[in-house]
Amino acid sequence: MQGICTLGNDVVYDQIVALLNSIDAILGPETPVCVFPFDEKLERLSAEISRRPNVSLYDNQEIITQWDEFMAGASPASINRQYRIYGGHRRFCAFNGPFEQFVYMDADTLLMSPLDVIFKKLDEYDCVVYDFQFLHPEKVYNVKSPKLTQVFSQELIDSQIFCSGFYSSKRGLFDQEKCQWLLSNLQEGGEAEILYPRGDQPVLNYMFMRSEIPIYNFAYHLPQTIRTGNSVTSSHFQEKEHILYDKGNRLTFIHYIGVQPNMMTRVCSGENLDFPYRDLFLYYRYLHEPEKRPVFTTPPVSPYPNSQPNLFKRVLRKLKLLS
């Protein structure tokens, strides 16, 4: 069985609704979707899911706890006794989830194309992605650590790194035995020092690469003439009938990376704040209830004070997301 997974809570309610609606529009409302709980703030999200027969909220607490414990042991900060559980790693529950093959999508993404080509490539690989994170290994690994190239070849570092916001894989790749082996390498083997110190993305990359699971990245392998970007930090995408195109090529998904959840919530509440591809987001957010979509009659305003007009761009440049 194939399906789509995501992760969320009430904080990202508007993003989750927009994502689910984009899946409805592109793949059909019968498409199976599983939502993993970021934390216990789930009142609004649970009510929304109950209205969608194709969507389920993952509730296997035993598996959730297993991955909580794994992440607590895998984080470099945890090994230094400074770690606080952050729910992003609960996307790993997909490896024990309801789908034999799955595509994971962050809450702040919208689907733009059918996923047939992604699932077809899963017949050849156990992990398929489509992003340019491999260009910035310093946000996944500690590139100053001499141990990094002892663990991974430079060729792997240059080609296998991926963004955890969109990836496809399979159930059962990481059983308890494999997870314990990974933890042993990180802890007793001292390999935790090669990880970027924050977030679950470095851990997910390490899980695949240390397990010698090849990763196919469309952005790495496709010819430049047909591959596309996927981030809202790219301003050149063209919209046609609520689908984005990159120089004539249809995007697979769009990732609103860098746009904070509270900004989207404020816009949905009627504040006329600006962010990239805002109208596209609002179209999918209110796809099934267009009468509730906020109506703006004046140009949007910057969400930042006049004293910090370039804060958004500076943050994105720091994240290596804007040239």
Buried (B, 14 or more C-beta within 10 A) or exposed (E): EBBBBBBBBBBBBBBBBBBBBBBBBBBEBEBBBBBBBBEEBBEBBEEBBEEBEBBBBBEEEEBBEBBBEBBBBBBBBBBEEEBEBBBBBBBBBBBBBBBEBBBBBBBBBBBBBEBEEBBEBBEEBBBBBBBBBBEBBEBBBBBEBEBBBEBBEEEBBEBBBBBBBBBBBBBEBBEEEBBEBBBEBBBEBEBBBBBBBEBBBBBBBBBBBBBEBEBBBBBBEEEEEEBBBBBBBBEEBEEEEBBBBBEEBEBBBBBBBBBBBEBBBBBBEEBBBBBBBBEBBBBBBBBBEEEEBEEBEEEBEBBBEEEEEEEBEEEBEEEBBBE
